[in-house]
Amino acid sequence: MKSSFLIVTDRGNFKAFRVEKVPGDRPPRVALVQAYSMTDAHLKISERNTDLAGRFPVGSTPGQSQGRHQNSIAEQHLDIETDRRLIKEIAAHITEVLHQEQPEAWSFAAPATIHEAILKEVEPGLRKQLAEQVTADLVNIEPNKLLNHFNAVRAA
C-alpha cells in the first residue's frame, strides 16, 4: 500500500508531507518531502517595480500628509496577476510532487482566499484522489501536529 500525503500551502509557501505508519500503537510519522518558498509572494510592489512614475500622490486636501502615495490601477492589476501566477505555480508543484510520489490519497490545506483557485489548476485525475480538504493556513504548524487537522489521512 502506498503512503498518504498532506500538502499545505499559503500564498508564499508550499510543503508536502508523507504520512508513514509506525509499528505499535504510536501515531503515524509525518515526514517532509518537499518545501518551497515563492519569493514573489514575499515582495512588495515597490520592491518588484522601482519605477515611481506610475504613483499618484495623496494629500491634496488639508490634513492629509504630503508625500504619501497610493497604488495606481496598474499596480492593483499587478497584484492580481501576481496572485494568478503564484496559484499556477503552487498547482504545478502539487502536480509534480504527486506524480513523483504517487500516493493513493492526499489531503490539502490552503487559506480560503486561494484554496479553490489552486484546486481548479490541479489536474482532474489528481483531484479525484483528493481525500480531504481543509480551508486553513497550516503552513507554520509543526509537522507532528498537522494530523490533528486532517481526519481522512491514512498511513502507509
DSSP file with accessible surface (Angstrom, degrees, kcal/mol):
  #  RESIDUE AA STRUCTURE BP1 BP2  ACC     N-H-->O    O-->H-N    N-H-->O    O-->H-N    TCO  KAPPA ALPHA  PHI   PSI    X-CA   Y-CA   Z-CA
    1    1 A M              0   0  145      0, 0.0     2,-0.1     0, 0.0   155,-0.0   0.000 360.0 360.0 360.0 133.9    0.0    0.0    0.0
    2    2 A K        -     0   0  106    154,-0.1   103,-0.1     1,-0.1   100,-0.1  -0.404 360.0 -97.3 -80.6 162.0    1.4    3.4   -0.9
    3    3 A S        -     0   0   15     98,-0.2   101,-1.0   153,-0.1   102,-0.5  -0.241  30.0-117.4 -77.6 163.4    1.6    6.3    1.6
    4    4 A S  E     -A   19   0A   4     15,-1.0    15,-2.4   150,-0.4     2,-0.4  -0.574  28.7-142.3 -91.5 164.2   -0.8    9.1    2.1
    5    5 A F  E     -Ab  18 106A   0    100,-1.3   102,-2.5    13,-0.2     2,-0.4  -0.960  11.6-158.6-132.8 146.8    0.2   12.7    1.5
    6    6 A L  E     -Ab  17 107A   0     11,-2.6    11,-3.2    -2,-0.4     2,-0.5  -0.990  10.4-171.8-119.2 132.1   -0.5   16.0    3.1
    7    7 A I  E     +Ab  16 108A   0    100,-2.5   102,-2.2    -2,-0.4     2,-0.4  -0.992   6.0 178.9-125.0 124.2    0.0   19.2    1.1
    8    8 A V  E     +Ab  15 109A   0      7,-2.6     7,-2.6    -2,-0.5     2,-0.3  -0.968   9.9 160.0-123.9 140.4   -0.2   22.5    2.9
    9    9 A T  E     -A   14   0A   0    100,-2.0   129,-0.3    -2,-0.4     2,-0.2  -0.980  19.0-174.3-152.5 160.2    0.3   25.9    1.3
   10   10 A D        -     0   0   19      3,-2.3     3,-0.1    -2,-0.3    80,-0.0  -0.728  58.8 -69.0-137.3-164.3   -0.4   29.5    1.5
   11   11 A R  S    S+     0   0   84     -2,-0.2    30,-0.1     1,-0.2    79,-0.1   0.774 130.6  19.8 -65.3 -23.2    0.3   32.4   -0.8
   12   12 A G  S    S+     0   0    5      1,-0.1    26,-2.6    29,-0.1     2,-0.3   0.508 116.9  56.1-126.3  -6.3    4.1   32.2   -0.4
   13   13 A N  E     - C   0  37A  38     24,-0.2    -3,-2.3    28,-0.1     2,-0.4  -0.974  50.4-168.9-134.9 150.5    5.0   28.7    0.9
   14   14 A F  E     +AC   9  36A   1     22,-2.7    22,-2.8    -2,-0.3     2,-0.4  -1.000   7.7 178.0-138.1 131.4    4.4   25.1   -0.1
   15   15 A K  E     -AC   8  35A  60     -7,-2.6    -7,-2.6    -2,-0.4     2,-0.4  -0.997   8.9-165.8-137.8 135.0    5.0   22.0    1.9
   16   16 A A  E     -AC   7  34A   0     18,-2.9    17,-3.3    -2,-0.4    18,-1.6  -0.977  10.9-170.8-119.9 132.8    4.4   18.3    1.1
   17   17 A F  E     -AC   6  32A   4    -11,-3.2   -11,-2.6    -2,-0.4     2,-0.4  -0.957  16.7-142.5-125.0 141.7    4.5   15.6    3.7
   18   18 A R  E     -AC   5  31A  60     13,-3.0    13,-2.9    -2,-0.4     2,-0.6  -0.843  16.4-144.0 -97.6 135.7    4.4   11.8    3.5
   19   19 A V  E     -AC   4  30A   0    -15,-2.4   -15,-1.0    -2,-0.4   137,-1.0  -0.906  22.0-170.6-103.7 117.2    2.4   10.1    6.3
   20   20 A E  E     - C   0  29A  47      9,-3.2     9,-3.2    -2,-0.6     2,-0.2  -0.896  22.5-119.6-115.3 138.3    4.0    6.8    7.3
   21   21 A K        -     0   0  154     -2,-0.4   133,-0.0     7,-0.2   -18,-0.0  -0.496  25.6-151.7 -73.6 139.9    2.7    4.1    9.5
   22   22 A V        -     0   0   20      4,-0.4     4,-0.1    -2,-0.2   133,-0.0  -0.917  23.3-106.3-113.4 136.6    4.8    3.4   12.6
   23   23 A P  S >  S+     0   0  113      0, 0.0     3,-0.6     0, 0.0     2,-0.1  -0.241  84.2  15.6 -60.1 149.7    4.8    0.0   14.3
   24   24 A G  T 3  S-     0   0   67      1,-0.2    -2,-0.1     0, 0.0     0, 0.0  -0.445 118.1 -42.6  88.2-159.6    3.0   -0.4   17.5
   25   25 A D  T 3  S+     0   0  172     -2,-0.1    -1,-0.2     2,-0.0     0, 0.0   0.246  95.9 121.7 -92.5  12.5    0.4    2.0   19.0
   26   26 A R    <   -     0   0  173     -3,-0.6    -4,-0.4    -4,-0.1     3,-0.1  -0.401  69.9-101.2 -76.0 153.8    2.3    5.1   18.1
   27   27 A P        -     0   0  102      0, 0.0    -1,-0.1     0, 0.0    -2,-0.0  -0.306  51.4 -82.2 -69.4 158.1    0.8    7.8   15.9
   28   28 A P        -     0   0   54      0, 0.0     2,-0.4     0, 0.0    -7,-0.2  -0.204  45.5-115.0 -59.1 152.6    1.8    7.9   12.2
   29   29 A R  E     -C   20   0A 141     -9,-3.2    -9,-3.2    -3,-0.1     2,-0.6  -0.748  19.4-149.1 -92.2 136.5    5.0    9.7   11.3
   30   30 A V  E     -C   19   0A  21     -2,-0.4     2,-0.5   -11,-0.2   -11,-0.2  -0.928  17.1-171.7-108.4 115.1    4.8   12.8    9.2
   31   31 A A  E     -C   18   0A  12    -13,-2.9   -13,-3.0    -2,-0.6     2,-0.3  -0.924  23.9-124.0-113.8 128.7    7.9   13.3    7.0
   32   32 A L  E     +C   17   0A  95     -2,-0.5   -15,-0.3   -15,-0.2     3,-0.1  -0.524  30.6 173.4 -68.8 125.8    8.6   16.4    5.0
   33   33 A V  E     +     0   0A  42    -17,-3.3     2,-0.3     1,-0.4   -16,-0.2   0.790  65.7   1.2-100.2 -42.0    9.1   15.5    1.3
   34   34 A Q  E     -C   16   0A  47    -18,-1.6   -18,-2.9     2,-0.0     2,-0.4  -0.989  54.4-173.9-152.9 138.4    9.3   19.0   -0.2
   35   35 A A  E     +C   15   0A  58     -2,-0.3     2,-0.4   -20,-0.2   -20,-0.2  -0.996  12.6 176.8-131.8 138.8    9.3   22.6    0.9
   36   36 A Y  E     -C   14   0A  92    -22,-2.8   -22,-2.7    -2,-0.4     2,-0.5  -0.999  15.5-157.6-145.8 137.4    9.2   25.5   -1.4
   37   37 A S  E     -C   13   0A  57     -2,-0.4     2,-0.8   -24,-0.2   -24,-0.2  -0.977  13.8-143.2-118.4 128.9    9.0   29.3   -0.9
   38   38 A M    >>  -     0   0    2    -26,-2.6     3,-0.8    -2,-0.5     4,-0.5  -0.810   8.9-161.3 -91.8 111.5    7.8   31.6   -3.6
   39   39 A T  H >> S+     0   0  101     -2,-0.8     3,-1.1     1,-0.2     4,-0.6   0.833  84.5  63.2 -66.6 -32.8    9.9   34.8   -3.4
   40   40 A D  H >4 S+     0   0   76      1,-0.3     3,-0.8     2,-0.2    -1,-0.2   0.832  96.7  59.8 -61.1 -30.6    7.5   36.9   -5.4
   41   41 A A  H <4 S+     0   0   13     -3,-0.8    -1,-0.3     1,-0.2    -2,-0.2   0.777 104.8  49.0 -69.5 -23.9    4.8   36.4   -2.8
   42   42 A H  H << S+     0   0  103     -3,-1.1     2,-0.3    -4,-0.5    -1,-0.2   0.525  94.0  92.3 -94.5  -6.2    7.0   38.0   -0.1
   43   43 A L  S << S-     0   0   64     -3,-0.8     2,-0.2    -4,-0.6     3,-0.0  -0.667  70.1-132.3 -91.9 143.9    8.0   41.1   -2.1
   44   44 A K    >>  -     0   0  142     -2,-0.3     4,-1.6     1,-0.1     3,-0.9  -0.497  29.8-108.8 -82.0 161.4    6.1   44.4   -2.0
   45   45 A I  H 3> S+     0   0   16      1,-0.3     4,-3.3     2,-0.2     3,-0.3   0.911 120.8  57.0 -58.2 -39.6    5.2   46.1   -5.3
   46   46 A S  H 34 S+     0   0   53      1,-0.2    -1,-0.3     2,-0.2    -3,-0.0   0.784 106.8  49.3 -65.6 -24.1    7.8   48.7   -4.6
   47   47 A E  H <4 S+     0   0  109     -3,-0.9    -1,-0.2     1,-0.1    -2,-0.2   0.778 117.0  40.8 -82.7 -28.1   10.4   46.0   -4.3
   48   48 A R  H  < S+     0   0   65     -4,-1.6     2,-0.5    -3,-0.3    -2,-0.2   0.831 126.8  31.1 -83.3 -37.6    9.4   44.4   -7.6
   49   49 A N     <  +     0   0   66     -4,-3.3    -1,-0.3    -5,-0.2     0, 0.0  -0.920  61.1 178.2-127.7 106.5    8.8   47.6   -9.5
   50   50 A T        +     0   0  115     -2,-0.5     2,-0.5    -3,-0.2    -1,-0.1   0.428  45.5 114.7 -92.3   2.6   11.0   50.6   -8.5
   51   51 A D        -     0   0   96      1,-0.1     3,-0.4     2,-0.0    -2,-0.0  -0.603  44.2-171.0 -76.1 119.3    9.6   53.0  -11.1
   52   52 A L    >   +     0   0  108     -2,-0.5     3,-1.4     1,-0.2    -1,-0.1   0.490  62.9  95.0 -89.3  -1.3    7.8   55.8   -9.3
   53   53 A A  T 3  S+     0   0   82      1,-0.3    -1,-0.2     3,-0.0    -2,-0.0   0.814  81.7  52.4 -63.7 -29.9    6.3   57.3  -12.4
   54   54 A G  T 3  S+     0   0   33     -3,-0.4    -1,-0.3     2,-0.1     2,-0.3   0.477  86.6 103.6 -87.6   0.7    3.0   55.5  -12.1
   55   55 A R    <   -     0   0   57     -3,-1.4    16,-0.1    16,-0.1    -3,-0.0  -0.595  58.7-148.6 -87.6 145.7    2.3   56.5   -8.5
   56   56 A F  E     -E   70   0B 115     14,-1.0    14,-1.9    -2,-0.3    -2,-0.1  -0.937  19.8-120.5-115.7 127.9   -0.2   59.2   -7.7
   57   57 A P  E     -E   69   0B 100      0, 0.0     2,-0.4     0, 0.0    12,-0.2  -0.324  19.7-152.2 -69.1 147.4    0.3   61.4   -4.6
   58   58 A V        +     0   0   23     10,-1.9    10,-0.5     1,-0.1     9,-0.3  -0.869  64.3  69.5-109.9 148.4   -2.3   61.5   -1.9
   59   59 A G        +     0   0    2     -2,-0.4    -1,-0.1     7,-0.1     5,-0.1   0.725  41.1 137.3 117.4  29.1   -2.8   64.6    0.2
   60   60 A S        +     0   0  118     -3,-0.2     6,-0.1     2,-0.1    -2,-0.0   0.634  64.5  69.0 -79.9 -11.2   -4.3   67.3   -1.9
   61   61 A T  S >  S-     0   0   71      1,-0.1     3,-1.6     4,-0.1    -3,-0.0  -0.771  99.2 -92.9-105.5 152.0   -6.7   68.2    0.9
   62   62 A P  T 3  S+     0   0  132      0, 0.0     3,-0.1     0, 0.0    -1,-0.1  -0.295 109.1  34.0 -60.4 144.1   -5.6   69.9    4.1
   63   63 A G  T 3  S+     0   0   87      1,-0.3     2,-0.4    -4,-0.1    -3,-0.1   0.184  91.1 107.0  97.2 -18.8   -4.9   67.5    7.0
   64   64 A Q  S <  S-     0   0   79     -3,-1.6    -1,-0.3    -5,-0.1     2,-0.1  -0.771  77.5-109.7 -92.7 141.7   -3.5   64.7    4.8
   65   65 A S    >   -     0   0   65     -2,-0.4     3,-0.7    -3,-0.1     2,-0.2  -0.425  30.8-125.5 -72.8 140.5    0.2   64.2    5.0
   66   66 A Q  T 3  S+     0   0  145      1,-0.2    -7,-0.1    -2,-0.1     3,-0.1  -0.505  85.8  37.4 -81.1 151.2    2.2   65.2    1.9
   67   67 A G  T 3  S+     0   0   59      1,-0.3    -1,-0.2    -9,-0.3     2,-0.1   0.335  80.4 123.6  94.6 -10.0    4.5   62.7    0.2
   68   68 A R    <   -     0   0  130     -3,-0.7   -10,-1.9   -10,-0.5     2,-0.3  -0.497  45.2-152.3 -79.8 159.3    2.4   59.6    0.6
   69   69 A H  E     -E   57   0B  93    -12,-0.2     2,-0.3    -2,-0.1   -14,-0.0  -0.952   4.2-150.6-131.0 150.2    1.4   57.6   -2.5
   70   70 A Q  E     -E   56   0B 111    -14,-1.9   -14,-1.0    -2,-0.3     2,-0.2  -0.808  36.8 -88.9-113.5 160.5   -1.5   55.3   -3.3
   71   71 A N        -     0   0   77     -2,-0.3     2,-0.1   -16,-0.1   -16,-0.1  -0.447  39.3-134.5 -67.9 137.0   -1.5   52.4   -5.7
   72   72 A S     >  -     0   0   12     -2,-0.2     4,-1.8     1,-0.1     3,-0.2  -0.381  29.7-101.7 -79.8 169.9   -2.4   53.1   -9.2
   73   73 A I  H  > S+     0   0  108      1,-0.2     4,-2.2     2,-0.2     5,-0.2   0.908 123.8  56.2 -59.1 -40.0   -4.8   51.0  -11.1
   74   74 A A  H  > S+     0   0   70      1,-0.2     4,-1.9     2,-0.2    -1,-0.2   0.893 105.1  51.2 -62.5 -37.8   -1.9   49.3  -12.9
   75   75 A E  H  > S+     0   0    8      2,-0.2     4,-1.9     1,-0.2    -1,-0.2   0.871 107.9  52.4 -68.7 -34.3   -0.3   48.3   -9.5
   76   76 A Q  H  X S+     0   0   95     -4,-1.8     4,-1.8     2,-0.2    -2,-0.2   0.909 109.7  49.0 -66.7 -39.0   -3.6   46.8   -8.4
   77   77 A H  H  X S+     0   0  111     -4,-2.2     4,-2.6     1,-0.2    -2,-0.2   0.848 106.4  57.3 -67.3 -32.6   -3.7   44.7  -11.6
   78   78 A L  H  X S+     0   0   58     -4,-1.9     4,-2.7     2,-0.2    -2,-0.2   0.906 104.7  51.7 -64.1 -39.7   -0.1   43.7  -10.9
   79   79 A D  H  X S+     0   0   53     -4,-1.9     4,-2.3     2,-0.2    -2,-0.2   0.924 110.8  47.7 -60.9 -44.3   -1.2   42.3   -7.6
   80   80 A I  H  X S+     0   0  111     -4,-1.8     4,-2.3     2,-0.2    -2,-0.2   0.931 113.3  47.6 -63.5 -44.3   -4.0   40.3   -9.3
   81   81 A E  H  X S+     0   0   55     -4,-2.6     4,-2.4     2,-0.2    -2,-0.2   0.899 110.2  52.5 -65.9 -38.9   -1.6   39.0  -11.9
   82   82 A T  H  X S+     0   0   12     -4,-2.7     4,-2.5     2,-0.2    -1,-0.2   0.932 109.9  48.7 -62.8 -43.4    1.0   38.1   -9.3
   83   83 A D  H  X S+     0   0   55     -4,-2.3     4,-2.4     2,-0.2    -2,-0.2   0.919 110.1  51.8 -61.5 -42.8   -1.6   36.1   -7.3
   84   84 A R  H  X S+     0   0  111     -4,-2.3     4,-2.1     1,-0.2    -2,-0.2   0.929 111.9  46.1 -61.2 -42.9   -2.7   34.3  -10.5
   85   85 A R  H  X S+     0   0  155     -4,-2.4     4,-2.3     1,-0.2    -1,-0.2   0.894 111.4  51.4 -68.2 -39.8    0.9   33.3  -11.3
   86   86 A L  H  X S+     0   0    4     -4,-2.5     4,-2.7     2,-0.2    -1,-0.2   0.906 108.8  51.6 -63.7 -40.3    1.5   32.2   -7.7
   87   87 A I  H  X S+     0   0   24     -4,-2.4     4,-2.5     1,-0.2    -2,-0.2   0.928 111.0  47.5 -62.9 -44.0   -1.6   30.0   -7.8
   88   88 A K  H  X S+     0   0   95     -4,-2.1     4,-2.2     2,-0.2    -1,-0.2   0.897 112.0  50.9 -64.1 -38.0   -0.5   28.4  -11.1
   89   89 A E  H  X S+     0   0   61     -4,-2.3     4,-2.0     2,-0.2    -2,-0.2   0.923 110.5  48.2 -66.6 -42.0    3.0   27.8   -9.6
   90   90 A I  H  X S+     0   0    1     -4,-2.7     4,-2.4     2,-0.2    -2,-0.2   0.934 111.4  50.3 -63.1 -44.8    1.6   26.2   -6.5
   91   91 A A  H  X S+     0   0    3     -4,-2.5     4,-2.6     1,-0.2    -1,-0.2   0.889 108.6  52.9 -62.6 -36.7   -0.7   23.9   -8.6
   92   92 A A  H  X S+     0   0   58     -4,-2.2     4,-2.6     1,-0.2    -1,-0.2   0.900 108.9  49.4 -65.4 -38.8    2.3   22.9  -10.7
   93   93 A H  H  X S+     0   0   25     -4,-2.0     4,-2.6     2,-0.2     5,-0.3   0.902 110.4  50.7 -66.1 -40.0    4.3   22.0   -7.6
   94   94 A I  H  X S+     0   0    0     -4,-2.4     4,-2.3     2,-0.2     5,-0.2   0.952 112.3  46.7 -60.9 -48.0    1.3   19.9   -6.3
   95   95 A T  H  X S+     0   0   22     -4,-2.6     4,-2.2     1,-0.2    -2,-0.2   0.929 113.2  49.5 -60.1 -45.3    1.1   18.1   -9.7
   96   96 A E  H  X S+     0   0   88     -4,-2.6     4,-2.1     1,-0.2    -2,-0.2   0.941 113.1  44.1 -61.6 -49.0    4.9   17.5   -9.8
   97   97 A V  H  X S+     0   0    0     -4,-2.6     4,-2.6     1,-0.2     5,-0.3   0.888 113.6  50.8 -69.1 -34.9    5.1   16.1   -6.2
   98   98 A L  H  X S+     0   0    3     -4,-2.3     4,-2.1    -5,-0.3    -1,-0.2   0.878 110.5  49.3 -71.0 -34.7    2.0   13.9   -6.6
   99   99 A H  H  < S+     0   0   89     -4,-2.2    -2,-0.2    -5,-0.2    -1,-0.2   0.886 114.6  46.2 -68.2 -36.8    3.4   12.4   -9.9
  100  100 A Q  H  < S+     0   0  116     -4,-2.1    -2,-0.2    -5,-0.2    -1,-0.2   0.932 124.0  30.5 -69.8 -46.5    6.7   11.7   -8.3
  101  101 A E  H  < S-     0   0   59     -4,-2.6   -98,-0.2    -5,-0.2    -2,-0.2   0.724  85.3-157.0 -89.1 -26.8    5.4   10.1   -5.1
  102  102 A Q     <  -     0   0  109     -4,-2.1    -3,-0.1    -5,-0.3    -4,-0.1   0.900  17.8-171.7  48.1  59.0    2.2    8.6   -6.5
  103  103 A P        -     0   0    2      0, 0.0   -99,-0.2     0, 0.0    -1,-0.1  -0.392  30.8-126.9 -74.0 157.1    0.2    8.4   -3.2
  104  104 A E  S    S+     0   0   87   -101,-1.0     2,-0.3     1,-0.2  -100,-0.1   0.879  91.5   0.8 -66.8 -40.2   -3.1    6.5   -3.0
  105  105 A A        -     0   0    8   -102,-0.5  -100,-1.3    49,-0.1     2,-0.3  -0.966  66.8-162.7-145.5 158.4   -4.7    9.6   -1.5
  106  106 A W  E     -bd   5 130A   0     23,-1.3    25,-3.2    -2,-0.3    26,-0.9  -0.980   8.6-145.8-144.3 154.5   -3.8   13.1   -0.5
  107  107 A S  E     -bd   6 132A   2   -102,-2.5  -100,-2.5    -2,-0.3     2,-0.4  -0.914  15.6-155.8-120.8 152.8   -5.1   15.8    1.7
  108  108 A F  E     -bd   7 133A   0     24,-2.4    26,-2.7    -2,-0.3     2,-0.4  -0.977  11.2-176.4-136.9 138.2   -4.9   19.5    1.0
  109  109 A A  E     +bd   8 134A   0   -102,-2.2  -100,-2.0    -2,-0.4    26,-0.2  -1.000  17.7 145.4-135.8 133.5   -4.9   22.7    3.2
  110  110 A A  E     - d   0 135A   0     24,-1.6    26,-0.7    -2,-0.4  -100,-0.2  -0.969  52.8 -83.3-155.8 156.4   -4.8   26.3    2.0
  111  111 A P    >>  -     0   0   24      0, 0.0     4,-1.8     0, 0.0     3,-1.6  -0.262  44.3-111.7 -61.4 152.6   -6.3   29.6    3.1
  112  112 A A  T 34 S+     0   0   75      1,-0.3     4,-0.5    23,-0.2    24,-0.0   0.810 112.1  66.5 -57.5 -30.8   -9.9   30.3    1.9
  113  113 A T  T 34 S+     0   0  130      1,-0.2    -1,-0.3     2,-0.1     4,-0.1   0.769 121.1  15.7 -66.2 -25.2   -8.7   33.1   -0.4
  114  114 A I  T <> S+     0   0   12     -3,-1.6     4,-2.2     2,-0.1     5,-0.2   0.461  98.5  98.7-125.2  -5.4   -6.7   30.8   -2.6
  115  115 A H  H  X S+     0   0    2     -4,-1.8     4,-1.9     1,-0.2     5,-0.2   0.925  90.0  36.4 -54.5 -59.3   -8.0   27.3   -1.8
  116  116 A E  H  > S+     0   0  105     -4,-0.5     4,-2.0     1,-0.2    -1,-0.2   0.875 114.0  57.2 -66.6 -37.9  -10.5   26.8   -4.7
  117  117 A A  H  > S+     0   0   38      1,-0.2     4,-0.8     2,-0.2    -1,-0.2   0.897 108.0  47.8 -62.3 -38.5   -8.3   28.6   -7.2
  118  118 A I  H >X S+     0   0    0     -4,-2.2     3,-1.0     1,-0.2     4,-0.8   0.945 110.5  50.7 -66.7 -47.2   -5.4   26.2   -6.6
  119  119 A L  H >< S+     0   0    9     -4,-1.9     3,-0.6     1,-0.3    -2,-0.2   0.850 104.1  58.9 -62.7 -31.6   -7.6   23.1   -6.8
  120  120 A K  H 3< S+     0   0  153     -4,-2.0    -1,-0.3     1,-0.2    -2,-0.2   0.803 106.0  49.9 -65.2 -27.4   -9.0   24.3  -10.2
  121  121 A E  H << S+     0   0   90     -3,-1.0    -1,-0.2    -4,-0.8    -2,-0.2   0.608  91.0  95.2 -87.4 -14.6   -5.5   24.4  -11.6
  122  122 A V  S << S-     0   0    2     -4,-0.8     5,-0.1    -3,-0.6   -30,-0.1  -0.544  93.0 -90.3 -77.7 144.9   -4.6   20.8  -10.4
  123  123 A E    >>  -     0   0   84    -32,-0.2     4,-2.0    -2,-0.2     3,-0.6  -0.224  32.2-124.8 -53.8 139.4   -5.0   18.0  -12.9
  124  124 A P  H 3> S+     0   0   81      0, 0.0     4,-1.5     0, 0.0    -1,-0.1   0.858 109.3  56.5 -57.2 -37.8   -8.5   16.4  -12.8
  125  125 A G  H 3> S+     0   0   45      1,-0.2     4,-0.6     2,-0.2    -2,-0.1   0.879 109.4  45.8 -63.3 -36.3   -7.1   12.9  -12.2
  126  126 A L  H X4 S+     0   0   12     -3,-0.6     3,-0.7     1,-0.2     4,-0.3   0.845 106.5  58.6 -75.2 -33.0   -5.2   14.1   -9.2
  127  127 A R  H >< S+     0   0   92     -4,-2.0     3,-1.2     1,-0.2    -2,-0.2   0.842  99.0  60.3 -63.8 -30.4   -8.2   15.9   -7.8
  128  128 A K  H 3< S+     0   0  181     -4,-1.5    -1,-0.2     1,-0.3    -2,-0.2   0.795 101.4  53.6 -66.8 -27.4  -10.1   12.6   -7.9
  129  129 A Q  T << S+     0   0   76     -3,-0.7   -23,-1.3    -4,-0.6     2,-0.4   0.517  79.7 119.4 -82.9  -5.4   -7.5   11.2   -5.4
  130  130 A L  E <   -d  106   0A  30     -3,-1.2   -23,-0.2    -4,-0.3     3,-0.1  -0.473  39.0-179.2 -66.9 117.0   -8.1   14.1   -3.0
  131  131 A A  E     +     0   0A  45    -25,-3.2     2,-0.3    -2,-0.4   -24,-0.2   0.821  62.3   6.3 -87.2 -35.0   -9.3   12.6    0.2
  132  132 A E  E     -d  107   0A  32    -26,-0.9   -24,-2.4     2,-0.0     2,-0.4  -0.996  55.2-156.6-155.1 143.7   -9.8   15.7    2.3
  133  133 A Q  E     -d  108   0A  95     -2,-0.3     2,-0.4   -26,-0.2   -24,-0.2  -0.978   7.7-169.7-122.5 136.1   -9.7   19.5    2.0
  134  134 A V  E     -d  109   0A  25    -26,-2.7   -24,-1.6    -2,-0.4     2,-1.3  -0.994  16.1-147.5-125.8 126.9   -9.1   21.9    4.9
  135  135 A T  E     +d  110   0A  84     -2,-0.4     2,-0.3   -26,-0.2   -23,-0.2  -0.709  62.5  96.8 -94.5  83.5   -9.7   25.6    4.4
  136  136 A A  S    S-     0   0   34     -2,-1.3     2,-1.0   -26,-0.7    -2,-0.1  -0.973  79.3-106.4-162.3 155.6   -7.0   26.9    6.7
  137  137 A D        +     0   0   79     -2,-0.3     3,-0.2   -27,-0.2  -127,-0.1  -0.788  47.5 156.2 -90.8 101.2   -3.4   28.2    6.7
  138  138 A L    >   +     0   0    6     -2,-1.0     3,-1.3  -129,-0.3    -1,-0.1   0.212  35.5 108.8-110.9  14.1   -1.5   25.3    8.2
  139  139 A V  T 3  S+     0   0    2      1,-0.3    -1,-0.1  -130,-0.2  -131,-0.1   0.869  81.6  44.9 -62.5 -37.1    2.0   26.0    6.7
  140  140 A N  T 3  S+     0   0  133     -3,-0.2     2,-0.3     2,-0.1    -1,-0.3   0.353  87.8 109.8 -94.5   8.7    3.5   27.1   10.0
  141  141 A I  S <  S-     0   0   48     -3,-1.3     5,-0.1     1,-0.1    -3,-0.0  -0.610  81.1 -99.5 -82.8 143.7    2.2   24.3   12.2
  142  142 A E    >>  -     0   0  108     -2,-0.3     3,-1.7     1,-0.1     4,-0.7  -0.329  31.5-121.2 -60.1 139.9    4.6   21.7   13.4
  143  143 A P  H >> S+     0   0   57      0, 0.0     3,-1.1     0, 0.0     4,-0.5   0.865 110.7  55.8 -54.7 -38.9    4.5   18.6   11.3
  144  144 A N  H 34 S+     0   0  111      1,-0.2     3,-0.1     2,-0.1     4,-0.1   0.703 108.4  49.4 -71.3 -14.0    3.6   16.3   14.2
  145  145 A K  H X4 S+     0   0  102     -3,-1.7     3,-1.0     1,-0.1     4,-0.3   0.510  88.0  85.1 -98.6  -5.9    0.5   18.4   14.9
  146  146 A L  H X< S+     0   0    1     -3,-1.1     3,-2.1    -4,-0.7     4,-0.4   0.858  78.5  65.0 -62.5 -37.3   -0.7   18.5   11.3
  147  147 A L  G >< S+     0   0   33     -4,-0.5     3,-0.9     1,-0.3    -1,-0.2   0.754  88.1  69.7 -61.7 -22.1   -2.6   15.2   11.7
  148  148 A N  G <  S+     0   0  127     -3,-1.0    -1,-0.3     1,-0.2    -2,-0.2   0.729  99.9  49.0 -65.3 -20.7   -4.9   16.9   14.2
  149  149 A H  G <  S+     0   0   81     -3,-2.1     2,-0.5    -4,-0.3    -1,-0.2   0.517 104.9  65.0 -96.1  -9.1   -6.4   18.9   11.4
  150  150 A F    <   +     0   0    9     -3,-0.9    -1,-0.1    -4,-0.4     3,-0.0  -0.973  48.1 176.2-121.6 127.9   -7.0   16.0    9.0
  151  151 A N  S    S+     0   0  149     -2,-0.5    -1,-0.1     1,-0.1   -19,-0.0   0.751  78.6  54.0 -95.6 -29.4   -9.4   13.2    9.6
  152  152 A A  S    S+     0   0   39      2,-0.1     2,-0.3   -46,-0.0    -1,-0.1   0.405  73.2 123.0 -93.5   3.6   -9.1   11.2    6.3
  153  153 A V        -     0   0   29     -6,-0.2     2,-0.5  -149,-0.1  -147,-0.1  -0.487  42.2-165.0 -72.4 127.6   -5.4   10.7    6.2
  154  154 A R        -     0   0  117     -2,-0.3  -150,-0.4  -149,-0.1  -135,-0.2  -0.938  13.1-134.2-110.6 135.3   -4.4    7.0    6.0
  155  155 A A              0   0   20     -2,-0.5  -135,-0.2  -152,-0.1  -150,-0.1  -0.447 360.0 360.0 -82.5 161.0   -0.9    5.9    6.8
  156  156 A A              0   0   42   -137,-1.0  -135,-0.2  -152,-0.1  -153,-0.1  -0.228 360.0 360.0 -65.9 360.0    1.0    3.5    4.6
